[in-house]
Amino acid sequence: DVSGALCISQAWPGMARTIYNDHKRFLETYLTPYPGFFFTGDGVYRTSEGYYQLTGRLDDIINISGHRLGTAEVEDIVNHHVAVAESAVIGYPHEIKGEGKMLSFLPQNISPGAMALHSYTQETLAADLQELISKKIAKYAAPDYVQVTH
């Protein structure tokens, strides 16, 4: 089990060759960070069985009142919740904090009986996720908005 940057060792058909006619930027962004490899900009988790799970953009940072927070960090915590299949965190302009956070998640396909067992409604699940993020990271990391997607 290991986490790190997702890099590719060989070129492939259709691969980008420059960025907006700025070849130096292309080299600095994708080829310089890990010499000999193409850096995708994504994080990855590899299980002991050899399966890969993309964990999100390594450069996807939200700045909340001066606190830099990676979206993948929040998504990882949310995705460990029993009622969540997958999630996404995005930033949006906020008048006071600079940036705010919105969490969107897809619920697990669990039976209504199991949901009732945990006493989950969309509202209680949203509150549970906000509390979970507050405890695992910090209060400022809790999303301003939580949206359930189907």
C-alpha positions as a LaTeX table, in Angstrom:
\begin{tabular}{lrrr}
\hline
Residue & $x$ (\AA) & $y$ (\AA) & $z$ (\AA) \\
\hline
Asp1 & 0.00 & 0.00 & 0.00 \\
Val2 & 1.55 & 3.26 & $-1.12$ \\
Ser3 & 0.45 & 6.75 & $-2.14$ \\
Gly4 & 2.21 & 9.20 & $-4.41$ \\
Ala5 & 2.21 & 11.10 & $-7.66$ \\
Leu6 & 0.86 & 9.39 & $-10.78$ \\
Cys7 & 3.60 & 9.43 & $-13.41$ \\
Ile8 & 3.80 & 7.71 & $-16.79$ \\
Ser9 & 7.06 & 6.28 & $-18.11$ \\
Gln10 & 6.30 & 6.15 & $-21.84$ \\
Ala11 & 4.70 & 8.42 & $-24.42$ \\
Trp12 & 1.30 & 7.50 & $-25.86$ \\
Pro13 & $-0.69$ & 8.43 & $-28.97$ \\
Gly14 & $-2.42$ & 11.79 & $-28.66$ \\
Met15 & $-0.18$ & 12.97 & $-25.81$ \\
Ala16 & 0.15 & 16.73 & $-25.39$ \\
Arg17 & 3.40 & 18.19 & $-26.70$ \\
Thr18 & 3.18 & 21.77 & $-25.48$ \\
Ile19 & 0.95 & 24.23 & $-23.60$ \\
Tyr20 & $-0.42$ & 27.19 & $-25.56$ \\
Asn21 & 2.83 & 27.43 & $-27.56$ \\
Asp22 & 4.81 & 27.74 & $-24.31$ \\
His23 & 7.07 & 24.71 & $-24.51$ \\
Lys24 & 9.17 & 25.76 & $-21.51$ \\
Arg25 & 6.02 & 25.77 & $-19.33$ \\
Phe26 & 5.08 & 22.32 & $-20.65$ \\
Leu27 & 8.51 & 20.93 & $-19.74$ \\
Glu28 & 8.46 & 22.55 & $-16.26$ \\
Thr29 & 4.92 & 21.36 & $-15.49$ \\
Tyr30 & 4.96 & 17.80 & $-16.80$ \\
Leu31 & 8.54 & 16.59 & $-17.33$ \\
Thr32 & 10.75 & 18.39 & $-14.79$ \\
Pro33 & 9.10 & 17.33 & $-11.48$ \\
Tyr34 & 9.99 & 13.63 & $-12.03$ \\
Pro35 & 12.81 & 13.37 & $-14.62$ \\
Gly36 & 12.25 & 10.53 & $-17.06$ \\
Phe37 & 8.51 & 10.44 & $-16.38$ \\
Phe38 & 5.42 & 12.39 & $-17.44$ \\
Phe39 & 3.80 & 13.86 & $-14.31$ \\
Thr40 & 0.00 & 13.80 & $-14.69$ \\
Gly41 & $-0.66$ & 16.17 & $-11.78$ \\
Asp42 & $-2.77$ & 13.51 & $-10.05$ \\
Gly43 & $-2.23$ & 11.64 & $-6.82$ \\
Val44 & $-2.65$ & 7.89 & $-6.73$ \\
Tyr45 & $-3.00$ & 5.12 & $-4.17$ \\
Arg46 & $-1.74$ & 1.63 & $-5.03$ \\
Thr47 & $-3.00$ & $-1.31$ & $-2.97$ \\
Ser48 & $-0.82$ & $-4.25$ & $-2.00$ \\
Glu49 & $-2.68$ & $-6.25$ & $-4.69$ \\
Gly50 & $-1.52$ & $-3.77$ & $-7.36$ \\
Tyr51 & $-4.80$ & $-1.90$ & $-7.92$ \\
Tyr52 & $-4.64$ & 1.85 & $-8.49$ \\
Gln53 & $-7.07$ & 4.47 & $-7.19$ \\
Leu54 & $-6.75$ & 8.07 & $-8.32$ \\
Thr55 & $-6.99$ & 10.38 & $-5.31$ \\
Gly56 & $-7.36$ & 13.70 & $-7.12$ \\
Arg57 & $-5.32$ & 16.61 & $-8.36$ \\
Leu58 & $-2.22$ & 17.26 & $-6.28$ \\
Asp59 & $-2.43$ & 20.96 & $-7.10$ \\
Asp60 & $-6.16$ & 21.30 & $-6.34$ \\
Ile61 & $-5.97$ & 23.56 & $-3.29$ \\
Ile62 & $-8.68$ & 25.73 & $-1.73$ \\
Asn63 & $-7.60$ & 28.74 & 0.33 \\
Ile64 & $-10.07$ & 29.31 & 3.17 \\
Ser65 & $-9.28$ & 32.33 & 5.34 \\
Gly66 & $-5.56$ & 31.76 & 4.79 \\
His67 & $-5.72$ & 27.98 & 5.36 \\
Arg68 & $-4.60$ & 25.92 & 2.36 \\
Leu69 & $-6.68$ & 22.77 & 2.07 \\
Gly70 & $-6.38$ & 20.02 & $-0.52$ \\
Thr71 & $-9.70$ & 18.88 & $-1.94$ \\
Ala72 & $-8.47$ & 15.27 & $-2.09$ \\
Glu73 & $-7.83$ & 15.37 & 1.68 \\
Val74 & $-11.48$ & 16.18 & 2.38 \\
Glu75 & $-12.80$ & 13.76 & $-0.25$ \\
Asp76 & $-10.74$ & 10.93 & 1.26 \\
Ile77 & $-12.36$ & 11.45 & 4.68 \\
Val78 & $-15.87$ & 11.67 & 3.22 \\
Asn79 & $-15.36$ & 8.58 & 1.03 \\
His80 & $-14.65$ & 6.47 & 4.14 \\
His81 & $-18.15$ & 7.14 & 5.47 \\
Val82 & $-20.38$ & 4.05 & 5.27 \\
Ala83 & $-23.14$ & 5.89 & 3.38 \\
Val84 & $-20.91$ & 7.56 & 0.74 \\
Ala85 & $-19.93$ & 5.97 & $-2.59$ \\
Glu86 & $-17.85$ & 8.89 & $-3.88$ \\
Ser87 & $-17.50$ & 12.62 & $-3.44$ \\
Ala88 & $-16.13$ & 15.84 & $-4.89$ \\
Val89 & $-15.13$ & 19.07 & $-3.17$ \\
Ile90 & $-14.93$ & 22.34 & $-5.06$ \\
Gly91 & $-14.11$ & 25.88 & $-4.09$ \\
Tyr92 & $-16.19$ & 28.92 & $-4.91$ \\
Pro93 & $-15.63$ & 32.67 & $-4.37$ \\
His94 & $-16.61$ & 33.74 & $-0.84$ \\
Glu95 & $-16.87$ & 37.40 & 0.21 \\
Ile96 & $-15.38$ & 36.92 & 3.67 \\
Lys97 & $-13.21$ & 33.78 & 3.52 \\
Gly98 & $-11.81$ & 34.25 & 0.01 \\
Glu99 & $-12.96$ & 30.78 & $-0.96$ \\
Gly100 & $-15.70$ & 28.58 & 0.40 \\
Lys101 & $-16.23$ & 24.84 & $-0.05$ \\
Met102 & $-19.05$ & 22.82 & $-1.48$ \\
Leu103 & $-19.21$ & 19.06 & $-1.02$ \\
Ser104 & $-21.16$ & 16.95 & $-3.47$ \\
Phe105 & $-21.49$ & 13.23 & $-2.84$ \\
Leu106 & $-23.12$ & 10.15 & $-4.25$ \\
Pro107 & $-24.70$ & 7.93 & $-1.58$ \\
Gln108 & $-23.89$ & 4.22 & $-1.39$ \\
Asn109 & $-26.49$ & 1.94 & $-2.87$ \\
Ile110 & $-27.68$ & 0.71 & 0.52 \\
Ser111 & $-31.16$ & $-0.40$ & 1.39 \\
Pro112 & $-33.69$ & 2.00 & 2.92 \\
Gly113 & $-33.69$ & $-0.28$ & 5.98 \\
Ala114 & $-29.93$ & 0.20 & 6.45 \\
Met115 & $-30.35$ & 3.96 & 6.03 \\
Ala116 & $-33.12$ & 3.93 & 8.65 \\
Leu117 & $-30.92$ & 1.83 & 10.96 \\
His118 & $-28.39$ & 4.68 & 10.95 \\
Ser119 & $-31.23$ & 7.25 & 11.08 \\
Tyr120 & $-29.89$ & 8.93 & 7.94 \\
Thr121 & $-31.89$ & 11.42 & 5.96 \\
Gln122 & $-30.22$ & 13.72 & 3.45 \\
Glu123 & $-30.10$ & 16.46 & 6.09 \\
Thr124 & $-28.71$ & 14.28 & 8.90 \\
Leu125 & $-26.16$ & 12.71 & 6.57 \\
Ala126 & $-24.99$ & 16.16 & 5.44 \\
Ala127 & $-24.62$ & 17.25 & 9.08 \\
Asp128 & $-22.79$ & 14.00 & 9.89 \\
Leu129 & $-20.29$ & 14.60 & 7.07 \\
Gln130 & $-19.69$ & 18.21 & 8.16 \\
Glu131 & $-19.02$ & 17.00 & 11.72 \\
Leu132 & $-16.72$ & 14.23 & 10.48 \\
Ile133 & $-14.62$ & 16.70 & 8.47 \\
Ser134 & $-14.51$ & 19.12 & 11.42 \\
Lys135 & $-13.20$ & 16.37 & 13.71 \\
Lys136 & $-10.72$ & 14.79 & 11.29 \\
Ile137 & $-9.24$ & 18.03 & 9.86 \\
Ala138 & $-10.56$ & 21.20 & 11.50 \\
Lys139 & $-13.71$ & 23.33 & 11.79 \\
Tyr140 & $-12.62$ & 25.58 & 8.91 \\
Ala141 & $-12.47$ & 22.51 & 6.63 \\
Ala142 & $-16.19$ & 21.70 & 6.98 \\
Pro143 & $-18.06$ & 22.54 & 3.77 \\
Asp144 & $-20.44$ & 25.49 & 3.59 \\
Tyr145 & $-22.79$ & 23.51 & 1.37 \\
Val146 & $-23.42$ & 19.78 & 1.08 \\
Gln147 & $-25.24$ & 18.42 & $-1.95$ \\
Val148 & $-26.47$ & 14.85 & $-2.40$ \\
Thr149 & $-26.33$ & 13.69 & $-6.01$ \\
His150 & $-28.15$ & 10.76 & $-7.54$ \\
\hline
\end{tabular}
